[in-house]
Amino acid sequence: MPFYKFIILFALLSISSLITAQTNDSQTLEVSDDDFTLMNALASRDLHNITDERWNIYSQATYISSVKDAFPAAYTNLNGTPNSLIPNTERSFTATATFYLGLKAWQGGEFYVAPEMISELPLSGLKGVGGAIYNFELQKNGTESATWYLPRALYRQTITFVGDSVQLQSGAMQLGGATSSRRFVFTGGNFSILDIFDKNTYAANLRQQFFNMAFMTNAAYDFAADARGYTTGFATELYYDNWAFRFARIAGPMNPNDLPVNFDLLNFYGDQVELEHQHELFGQPGAVRILAYRNRENMGSWSDAMAAFNADPAKNATTCSGFSYESPNATAPDLCWARKPNIKMGIGINIEQKVTEDLGLFFRGMVSDGKTEVYSYTSSDQSISLGAALKGLRWGRSKDSFGVGYAASWISKEHAAYLDMGGVDGFIGDGKINYHPEQVVDIYYQCHVFQSTWLSLDYQHLANPAYNSDRGPVNIYGGRVHFEF
């Protein structure tokens, strides 16, 4: 979608917010930049109780443009293997617009829907990068034509116990109101598991933070989801003062990295548990979260795919009649010959710590077992990410932010051996591999331009794309415009 069409579309869709933000004599309300939303505009006119909401509406729009420099590569798509990052200069973009609607039906009972649009053009067809995909908005089945869909439609029930009073702020997918520090929350329907699990103040809301997907969650967290990153299932949360415990069972795709979802949650599923503790360190808030997942899905193991090919070379990437990534390399193994019900597990840690009023640090790390294929997320079996985010208080730009992050991913020996034989997974496969960890440095500056509008510039240096030191490094430059109403 061209940028000007994206701006026109979002302007038309957000006209109600702009109209509501005017008084009867057409003078703009005195609303701060942070509060320039439809809900705050109505609250300023005593038309909405934002601290005890029965309903709310929010919206966002984001446009990201990325340019990749040409880079050195000893080979590309060797023997027809199709998943290399093209070494020529390329341009990519994504455009998204989302509406968030919430309704309180009864005490503790809430319903939410969030229709969304996406238009995208990835670099190299979204191939050739493992755990450090340069734009977190990219989806596996997106097109340049705008596509509307309903990724979130859910019911949430909260049961409170005796505890301290907590005020929930009005926001997207959250009704403002008082609750208890001790409560049980049930969520069921369509949602992203990252709406509930693995949150981080400094590296999670990437529409205002880093560009690279390695900072959205653990790259090795192969959470069950369709090709857009959403799922169907349920999640439970138990809050007890500074502690929280979460459990969820969610659906994965029928086929790896595909859009149709398998609703047979008794036989095929993704389970996750998370334990969180909020703390203060030298008077500054922080949190530690331990996250583990266990998937049971119809997926192939690297060892089984290689064994099938070695036993019978006719079982190669070109002869499978089932689901495959359509590699034309007849000399390579293929996961389609090895798919059966398998278990995949991983465990990770997520730490955030505020250091000063304007500076925060974060760290994530996860280890997955590395035995089976990547089914829903990025091509990574182990990952870390760390960095810092700084508000612009020191240079008189309190609503600006600056961030620096480093992320690295690894794959298992079996995964690397499979790629070295010319095999492919959902994202990577150059035909052979000179294995080294994939690494990225992501630096961004976000500038608050005016009410509800932010502009960002981003630079990424990607080393060993697809874990292959025979290719790269790659420099990627990005720009982002983000609106919230």
C-alpha positions in Angstrom: 0.0 0.0 0.0 1.6 3.4 -1.0 2.2 5.7 1.9 -0.3 8.4 0.8 -3.1 5.8 0.5 -2.3 4.6 4.0 -2.5 8.2 5.4 -5.8 8.8 3.6 -7.3 5.6 4.8 -6.4 6.1 8.5 -7.6 9.8 8.3 -11.0 8.7 7.1 -11.2 5.9 9.7 -10.3 8.2 12.6 -12.6 11.0 11.7 -14.8 10.3 14.7 -11.9 10.8 17.1 -11.0 14.1 15.5 -14.6 15.3 15.6 -15.0 14.4 19.2 -11.9 16.3 20.1 -13.6 19.6 19.2 -15.8 21.7 21.4 -19.2 23.0 20.3 -17.6 26.3 19.2 -15.0 24.4 17.1 -12.2 25.2 19.5 -9.8 22.4 20.3 -10.0 21.0 23.8 -7.2 21.5 26.2 -5.9 18.0 26.1 -2.3 17.1 26.7 -0.3 15.3 24.0 -0.3 12.1 26.0 -4.1 12.3 26.4 -5.1 13.0 22.8 -7.5 10.1 22.5 -11.2 9.8 21.9 -11.7 8.6 25.5 -9.8 11.5 27.1 -11.5 13.9 24.8 -14.9 12.6 25.9 -13.8 12.6 29.6 -12.7 16.2 29.3 -16.3 17.1 28.4 -17.8 14.9 31.2 -19.2 12.5 28.6 -17.1 9.5 29.7 -15.9 8.2 33.0 -12.4 7.1 32.1 -11.6 5.8 35.6 -14.6 3.5 35.6 -15.3 2.6 32.0 -18.3 0.7 30.6 -16.8 0.9 27.1 -13.9 2.4 25.2 -12.5 2.8 21.7 -8.9 3.2 20.6 -7.1 3.1 17.3 -3.6 3.1 15.9 -1.8 3.2 12.6 1.8 2.5 11.8 3.8 2.7 8.6 7.3 1.3 8.4 9.7 1.5 5.5 13.0 -0.4 5.4 15.9 -0.3 2.9 18.6 -3.0 2.8 22.0 -2.3 1.4 23.6 -4.7 -1.1 25.9 -7.1 0.9 28.5 -9.7 0.1 27.5 -13.4 -0.4 29.6 -16.3 -1.4 26.5 -18.0 -2.9 22.7 -17.4 -3.0 20.0 -20.1 -3.3 22.6 -22.8 -3.9 21.3 -25.7 -6.0 17.9 -24.1 -6.2 17.4 -24.0 -2.5 15.0 -21.0 -2.4 15.3 -19.3 1.1 18.3 -17.0 0.8 18.2 -13.3 1.5 18.8 -11.6 -1.9 22.1 -9.7 -1.7 20.9 -6.8 -3.9 19.5 -3.5 -2.5 15.9 -4.0 -1.6 13.0 -1.9 -0.1 10.3 -3.2 2.2 7.3 -1.7 3.9 4.4 -2.5 6.2 1.2 -0.5 6.9 -1.2 -1.4 9.7 -4.3 0.1 11.1 -6.2 -1.3 14.2 -9.3 -0.4 16.1 -9.8 -1.6 19.6 -13.3 -1.8 21.1 -14.0 -2.9 24.7 -17.4 -3.3 26.5 -18.1 -4.1 30.1 -21.1 -6.5 30.2 -21.3 -7.2 33.9 -19.2 -7.1 37.0 -15.8 -8.3 36.0 -17.0 -9.4 32.6 -15.6 -7.7 29.5 -15.7 -8.3 25.7 -13.1 -7.0 23.3 -12.8 -6.9 19.5 -9.9 -5.4 17.4 -10.3 -5.5 13.6 -7.0 -4.8 11.8 -5.7 -4.1 8.4 -2.2 -4.9 7.0 -0.4 -4.2 3.7 3.2 -5.3 3.3 6.1 -6.0 1.1 8.9 -7.9 2.8 12.6 -8.2 1.7 13.3 -11.3 -0.3 9.8 -12.7 0.3 10.5 -12.8 4.0 13.2 -15.4 3.5 16.8 -15.5 4.6 16.7 -14.2 8.2 16.4 -16.5 11.2 15.7 -15.0 14.6 16.3 -11.3 13.8 13.5 -10.4 11.3 14.0 -6.7 10.6 10.4 -5.5 10.9 8.2 -7.0 13.6 4.9 -6.1 11.7 5.7 -8.5 8.9 3.3 -11.5 8.5 4.0 -14.8 6.7 1.0 -14.5 4.3 0.7 -10.7 3.8 0.3 -9.0 0.5 0.7 -5.5 -0.9 -3.0 -5.3 -1.2 -4.7 -4.2 2.1 -6.2 -7.1 4.0 -8.7 -6.7 6.8 -9.1 -9.5 9.4 -10.2 -10.0 13.0 -7.2 -11.1 15.1 -8.7 -10.4 18.5 -12.3 -11.2 19.6 -12.3 -12.3 23.3 -14.0 -12.5 26.6 -12.3 -11.7 29.8 -13.6 -12.4 33.3 -12.0 -11.0 36.5 -12.7 -12.4 40.0 -11.3 -10.2 42.8 -10.2 -11.2 46.3 -9.3 -9.1 49.3 -6.2 -7.1 48.5 -4.9 -3.6 47.8 -6.8 -1.4 45.4 -5.3 -1.2 42.0 -6.3 1.3 39.3 -6.2 -0.1 35.8 -5.6 2.6 33.2 -7.8 3.0 30.2 -6.1 1.7 27.0 -6.3 -0.6 24.0 -7.8 -3.9 25.1 -8.2 -2.7 28.7 -11.1 -0.9 30.4 -10.1 1.7 33.0 -11.3 0.9 36.5 -10.5 -0.2 40.0 -9.5 -3.8 40.8 -7.6 -5.7 43.5 -4.0 -6.7 43.7 -5.3 -10.2 44.4 -7.4 -11.4 41.5 -8.0 -14.2 39.0 -8.4 -13.4 35.3 -9.8 -15.7 32.6 -9.4 -14.9 28.9 -10.9 -16.9 26.1 -11.3 -16.4 22.3 -9.0 -15.1 19.6 -5.9 -13.2 20.7 -2.1 -13.0 20.6 -0.4 -14.9 23.4 2.0 -11.9 23.7 -1.0 -9.8 24.8 -0.7 -11.8 28.1 2.7 -13.5 28.3 6.4 -12.2 28.1 5.6 -8.5 28.5 8.4 -6.0 29.0 8.3 -2.3 29.5 11.3 -1.6 27.3 11.1 -4.2 24.6 7.6 -5.4 23.7 5.5 -2.6 22.3 7.5 -2.3 19.1 5.2 0.2 17.5 7.0 2.7 19.7 10.3 0.9 20.4 12.7 -1.3 18.4 12.0 -2.4 14.9 13.5 -5.9 14.9 11.3 -8.8 15.9 14.1 -10.2 18.1 13.0 -7.6 20.7 9.3 -8.4 20.7 9.7 -11.6 22.6 12.2 -14.4 22.8 13.2 -15.4 19.2 13.3 -19.0 20.4 9.7 -18.8 21.8 7.9 -20.9 19.2 4.5 -20.0 20.6 1.5 -21.5 18.8 -0.1 -19.1 16.4 -1.4 -18.8 12.8 0.6 -17.1 10.1 -0.4 -13.7 11.3 0.8 -14.4 14.9 -2.7 -14.9 16.5 -4.4 -17.9 18.0 -7.5 -19.3 19.6 -7.6 -20.7 23.1 -7.7 -19.6 26.8 -5.4 -18.1 29.4 -5.7 -17.9 33.1 -3.8 -15.4 35.4 -3.6 -15.3 39.2 -2.3 -12.1 40.7 -1.2 -12.0 44.3 0.3 -8.6 45.2 3.7 -8.6 43.6 3.4 -12.1 42.1 1.6 -13.4 39.1 1.2 -16.9 37.7 -0.2 -17.6 34.2 -1.2 -20.6 32.2 -2.6 -20.9 28.7 -3.5 -23.5 26.2 -3.7 -22.3 22.7 -4.1 -23.6 19.1 -1.4 -23.8 16.5 -1.7 -23.9 12.7 -2.8 -27.0 10.8 0.5 -26.9 9.0 3.7 -25.1 10.1 3.7 -21.4 9.5 0.3 -21.5 7.8 -2.9 -19.6 8.3 -5.6 -22.2 9.1 -5.8 -23.1 12.8 -6.1 -26.6 14.3 -8.9 -26.4 16.9 -8.3 -29.9 18.2 -6.9 -28.7 21.5 -7.1 -32.1 23.2 -4.5 -33.5 20.8 -2.6 -30.6 19.3 -1.8 -27.5 21.4 0.6 -25.1 22.8 0.8 -24.9 26.6 2.7 -22.2 28.4 3.3 -21.2 32.0 4.8 -18.0 33.4 5.8 -16.9 36.9 6.3 -13.1 37.4 7.6 -11.1 40.4 7.5 -7.3 40.5 10.2 -5.8 42.8 12.0 -2.6 43.7 15.8 -2.3 43.4 17.3 0.8 45.0 13.9 2.4 44.9 13.3 1.7 41.2 10.7 -0.8 39.9 11.6 -3.9 38.0 10.3 -7.4 37.2 11.5 -11.0 36.6 9.5 -13.5 34.6 10.2 -17.2 34.0 8.4 -18.6 30.9 8.2 -22.2 29.7 6.2 -23.7 26.8 5.4 -27.2 25.6 3.9 -27.7 22.1 2.4 -30.9 20.8 2.0 -30.5 17.0 2.3 -32.5 13.8 5.9 -31.4 13.1 9.0 -33.0 11.7 12.4 -33.5 13.4 15.6 -32.6 11.7 17.1 -36.0 12.3 14.1 -37.9 11.0 14.1 -35.8 7.8 17.8 -36.4 7.1 17.4 -40.1 7.9 14.5 -40.5 5.5 16.5 -38.9 2.7 19.7 -40.9 3.4 17.7 -44.1 3.4 15.9 -43.2 0.2 17.1 -40.2 -1.9 13.7 -40.2 -3.7 12.3 -38.8 -0.5 13.6 -35.3 -1.3 12.3 -31.8 -1.3 10.7 -32.1 -4.8 8.7 -35.3 -4.3 6.5 -34.7 -1.2 2.8 -34.8 -1.9 1.9 -33.3 1.6 2.6 -29.9 3.0 6.0 -28.5 2.0 7.9 -25.3 1.4 8.1 -26.2 -2.3 11.9 -26.3 -2.6 13.1 -27.3 -6.1 16.3 -28.8 -4.7 16.1 -32.5 -5.5 19.4 -33.2 -3.7 18.0 -32.0 -0.3 16.0 -33.6 2.5 12.6 -32.2 3.4 10.6 -32.1 6.6 7.5 -33.2 4.9 8.8 -36.8 5.0 9.2 -36.7 8.8 6.1 -34.9 10.2 4.2 -36.7 12.9 2.9 -35.8 16.4 6.0 -34.5 18.2 6.7 -32.5 21.4 8.7 -29.2 21.5 9.7 -27.5 24.7 11.6 -24.4 25.8 12.2 -22.3 28.9 13.3 -18.6 29.2 13.8 -15.6 31.4 12.7 -12.0 31.0 14.1 -9.2 33.2 13.4 -5.5 33.2 14.8 -2.8 35.5 14.3 0.9 35.7 17.6 2.5 36.7 16.8 6.2 36.7 13.7 8.2 35.9 14.7 8.2 32.2 16.7 5.0 31.8 15.5 1.3 31.7 17.3 -1.9 31.0 16.0 -5.3 29.7 17.2 -8.9 29.1 15.6 -11.9 27.6 17.0 -15.4 27.1 15.4 -18.7 26.0 16.5 -22.2 25.2 14.3 -24.5 23.2 15.1 -28.2 22.6 16.1 -27.8 19.0 14.9 -31.2 17.9 12.0 -30.2 15.7 11.1 -27.7 13.1 10.0 -24.1 13.7 6.2 -24.4 13.6 4.9 -20.9 14.3 7.6 -18.3 15.0 11.1 -17.5 13.9 13.9 -19.9 12.9 15.7 -19.9 16.3 16.4 -22.6 18.8 18.2 -20.5 21.4 18.2 -16.7 21.8 19.1 -13.7 23.9 18.3 -10.0 23.6 19.4 -7.2 25.8 19.5 -3.4 25.7 18.6 0.0 27.1 15.9 2.6 26.5 16.3 6.2 27.4 13.7 8.9 27.5 14.6 12.4 26.1 14.5 14.2 29.5 18.3 15.0 29.4 18.0 17.0 26.1 14.6 18.6 26.8 12.5 16.1 24.7 10.6 14.2 27.4 8.4 12.4 25.0 11.2 11.2 22.7 13.0 8.0 23.3 16.3 6.4 22.2 17.1 2.7 22.3 20.0 0.4 21.7 19.6 -3.4 21.6 21.7 -6.5 20.8 20.2 -9.9 20.0 21.7 -13.2 19.1 20.2 -16.6 18.0 21.5 -20.1 17.7 20.3 -23.2 16.1 20.8 -26.9 17.1 23.5 -29.1 15.6 20.7 -31.1 13.9 19.1 -28.0 12.5 22.4 -26.8 11.1 23.2 -30.2 9.6 19.8 -30.3 7.9 20.4 -26.8 6.4 23.9 -27.8 5.3 22.3 -30.7 3.2 20.2 -28.1 1.4 17.1 -28.4 3.4 14.8 -25.4 4.2 12.5 -24.5 7.0 9.9 -21.7 7.1 12.3 -18.9 6.7 15.9 -20.0 6.0 18.0 -22.3 3.8 20.8 -21.1 1.5 21.7 -24.5 0.1 24.7 -25.0 2.5 25.9 -23.3 5.7 29.0 -22.1 7.4 27.4 -22.0 10.8 27.8 -19.0 13.1 25.2 -17.4 15.5 23.0 -14.8 13.9 23.4 -11.4 15.6 21.8 -8.0 15.2 22.3 -4.6 16.7 19.2 -2.3 16.5 19.4 1.4 17.3 16.3 3.7 17.1 15.3 7.2 17.9 11.6 8.0 18.3 10.6 11.7 18.0 7.2 12.9 19.3 6.2 15.3 16.5 2.8 16.5 17.7 -0.4 15.2 19.3 -0.7 11.4 18.9 2.1 11.3 16.2 5.6 9.9 16.5 8.3 9.5 13.9 11.2 7.1 14.3 14.5 6.4 12.6 16.2 3.0 12.9 19.5 1.3 12.0 20.2 -2.4 12.1 23.4 -4.3 11.6 22.8 -8.0 10.9 25.7 -10.4 11.0 25.5 -14.0 9.7 22.0 -13.9 8.2 20.4 -17.3 8.5 23.3 -18.4 10.7 25.6 -18.4 7.6 28.9 -16.5 7.9 29.4 -17.0 4.1 26.9 -14.2 3.7 26.6 -10.7 5.0 26.9 -8.6 7.1 23.7 -6.7 6.2 22.9 -3.0 6.9 19.2 -2.1 7.1 17.8 1.4 7.5 14.2 2.1 8.6 11.7 4.8 9.2 8.4 4.7 11.0 5.4 6.9 11.5 3.0 6.0 14.2 -0.4 7.4 15.2 -2.6 6.7 18.2 -6.1 8.0 18.9 
